[in-house]
Amino acid sequence: MKNAASFIAVLLFSAISYAQNGPKIEFAAPDNTIDYGKISKSDNGLRSFEFTNTGDAPLLITGAESTVSSIIVTKPSAAIQPGKKGKIDVKYNMVAGPIRKTITVETNAVNYPDGRVALKIKGEVQ
């Protein structure tokens, strides 16, 4: 019985340490949100979500899209190496009114469920 308990404990610690290895994505924006604030229609609408791969393996951004056509998302095409930074550009079509949109980013990061990260933009176009 003692051997079985020891085996289970070792197995759990191994699984936990294994789950911590791999690429990890950390965004610079608080709560993964960029606040445009109150802006005019003449603003170009371009903002960047900057991130760092804090893991120990290359980070791949496999997809980045919005559910609305008023946002153009540009993601890095190459893998981001451990310790390196990258950015995802978001260009909002400056339509008058409130901005409350979400961009879904698909990655191989181990620190988000299924590697999916929700990025948000907010603000108001006057």
Secondary structure in CASP SS format (residue, H / E / C, confidence):
PFRMAT SS
TARGET T0000
AUTHOR 0000-0000-0000
METHOD secondary structure of the structure
MODEL  1
M C 1.00
K H 1.00
N H 1.00
A H 1.00
A H 1.00
S H 1.00
F H 1.00
I H 1.00
A H 1.00
V H 1.00
L H 1.00
L H 1.00
F H 1.00
S H 1.00
A H 1.00
I H 1.00
S H 1.00
Y H 1.00
A H 1.00
Q C 1.00
N C 1.00
G C 1.00
P C 1.00
K C 1.00
I E 1.00
E E 1.00
F E 1.00
A C 1.00
A C 1.00
P H 1.00
D H 1.00
N H 1.00
T E 1.00
I E 1.00
D E 1.00
Y E 1.00
G E 1.00
K E 1.00
I E 1.00
S C 1.00
K C 1.00
S C 1.00
D C 1.00
N C 1.00
G C 1.00
L E 1.00
R E 1.00
S E 1.00
F E 1.00
E E 1.00
F E 1.00
T E 1.00
N E 1.00
T C 1.00
G C 1.00
D C 1.00
A C 1.00
P C 1.00
L E 1.00
L C 1.00
I E 1.00
T E 1.00
G E 1.00
A E 1.00
E E 1.00
S E 1.00
T C 1.00
V C 1.00
S C 1.00
S C 1.00
I E 1.00
I E 1.00
V E 1.00
T E 1.00
K C 1.00
P C 1.00
S C 1.00
A C 1.00
A C 1.00
I E 1.00
Q C 1.00
P C 1.00
G C 1.00
K C 1.00
K E 1.00
G E 1.00
K E 1.00
I E 1.00
D E 1.00
V E 1.00
K E 1.00
Y E 1.00
N C 1.00
M C 1.00
V C 1.00
A C 1.00
G E 1.00
P E 1.00
I E 1.00
R E 1.00
K E 1.00
T E 1.00
I E 1.00
T E 1.00
V E 1.00
E E 1.00
T E 1.00
N C 1.00
A C 1.00
V C 1.00
N C 1.00
Y C 1.00
P H 1.00
D H 1.00
G H 1.00
R E 1.00
V E 1.00
A E 1.00
L E 1.00
K E 1.00
I E 1.00
K E 1.00
G E 1.00
E E 1.00
V E 1.00
Q C 1.00
END
